[in-house]
Amino acid sequence: MKKIFLAICAVTAISGCSNAGPFVTNVSSDGNNGLNIEKCAVHYNSFTGNVSTGQCSTTYIKLRSN
């Protein structure tokens, strides 16, 4: 009985959250013919209804000029 209760608690805790991403959250100019792009993963908690971001990374792209 105790094992069944623990298994139900574990499944309930895991099923309440979902992850998606990474998504582009910000694009900005660096002022020197380049772009800074920020990507973050999105986390949704269905129990509380909160959406949060995490695991962010930033990428720099240098644009060519003709």
N, C-alpha and C positions, 0 to 999 in steps of 0.2 A: 504494500500500500504506500509506503514511504517513497519507494522508487518511482511509482506512477505519479505521485504528487510532484516530485522533483522534476520529472520529465515534462509534465504539463507546465510548470513554472518556467523551465528553460525555453520551451517552444513559444510561450507567450512573450517572454522577454525578447527573443530574437525577432519575432514576427512584427513587432511594433515599430521598427525602424527600417528605412530604406535609404540607399545611397544612389546617386546618379552623378554623372559627370566624367571628365572635367568639362566645364563650360567656360567660355570666355566671359569674364566679369568686368574687364576694364581694358580699354585701348587708349593710349595717350602718346603724344609726340614727345620725343626727347629733346627737341629743339635743334638737332644736328642732323637732319635728314634721315631720321630713323623712328621706329615705333617700339614702344614698350607694351607688351601684351601680357595681361595677368589672367591665369586660368585657375579656377577653384572647383573642387567637388562639392556637390550639394547634398545635404543630409536632411531628411524629413522624418520627424517623429510623429507617428499617427496618434499616439496616446495624448500628447500635449498640443499637437497642431503646430509645432514650431518648425521653421525652416532655417537651417544654419549652413554656413560654408566652412570649409576646412581643407587642408592639404593643398594649399595654394602654391603656385609656381609662377615665375615671371620669365618671359622670353623676350630677347631683344632682336629686332629685325632691322638691318641696315638697308635702306632703299637706295637703288642706283639712280644717278642723275645722268641724263644724256648730254 
